[in-house]
Amino acid sequence: MEEYSVPRSMKKIGDLFDKYRTRIKAPQASVEKECIQVIKEVTGFELTNNQVTYTVSTRSICLHVPSVLKTELRFHNTAILQKLQDRLGKDGCPNIIF
C-alpha cells in the first residue's frame, strides 16, 4: 500500500496535436490554392494556378494579373490576408500580396 500513487490526469485529445499544429507550415501549392479560393470568395474574381506564385522564404504572394485587377485586389488586401490567416494559421499564411 505504500507504493500507491495518485493517477496522473488525462490529456485532452486536442492537445495531442498542438506541437504539430504550431511547427508545421503549409506547403507552397496549398497556400496558392487557398489564396485563389479566398480571392474568389472575397472579390469574386477567378484566378488560375498560373497567375499566383507563393515564395516560402519571404512569405509573399505574387499575382501575375493586369494592373487594374491588382489595384482592385489591393482594396481587399486586409480581408484576404485575414481569411488566409484563419485557414492556414498564423505561421503558415503569407504576409504580403503584390
N, C-alpha and C positions, 0 to 999 in steps of 0.2 A: 504494500500500500504506500510505502514511502517513495516509490519510483513514479507514481502517478503525477502527470502534469495536465494542466488545463489545455484542451484542444485549441489550436490556432483558429482564428476567424477565417471564414471562406472568402476567396477573392470573387469579385464580380466578373461576369463573363466579358463585359465591355472593356474592362481594364486589361484583359489579357493581350489585346492587340494595340494598346496605346503606343508602345515603343515602335511598332512598325508604322503606325499612322503618322508619327511625328518625324521619322527618319527617311522614309521612302518618298521620293518625288515622282511626279507623273512623267512618263516618257514624252519625247518630243511629238510624236504623232498623236498621242492622246490630247495634249494641250492644243494642238492645231485643230483637231476635230471639235473639241469643246468650244473653242473660240468661234468657229464657224457657226455652231448651233446657237451660242449666246448672241452673236451679232444678228442672226436671223430673228431670234426672239425679241430682242430689244428694238431693232430698227426695221426689220422686215426685209433687209437686203440679203440676197442669197450669194454666197461666195463659194468658189470651188477650192479644192485642195491645193491647186497650183498658185492660188492668189494669197495664201497665208504661209508664212515661214516663221518658225519659232527658234530662237537661239537660246540654248540652255545656259551657256556660260554667262550671258548678260541678262537673261530672263526677260527678253524683249520679243515682241511680235512685230514682224514687218509685213505690211499689206501691199501687194502688188496690184493696185487698183487705180483708176483715174483720180486725179486730184480733187475733183468735185465730190466724189464719194468719200475720199479721205477726210475732207472738211466736214462732211455730214456726220461721219463716224466720230470725229473729234468732239462734237457736241455731246455725244453719248458716252464719252470715254470713261467717266467715273462709274456709270451704271454697268458698263460692260466689264470693267475690272472688278467691281464688287461681286457680280454674279460669278465670274471666274473664280474668285477667291472662295465663294461659298461652295462651289462644286469641286474645286481641286485642292482646297486647303490653303493655308497661309503661305507655306513654304513652296508649294508646287505651282503657284499661279504666277503669271508674268507681271512685271512692274510697269512696263511701258508698251504702248502701242503706237507705232509710227508707220 
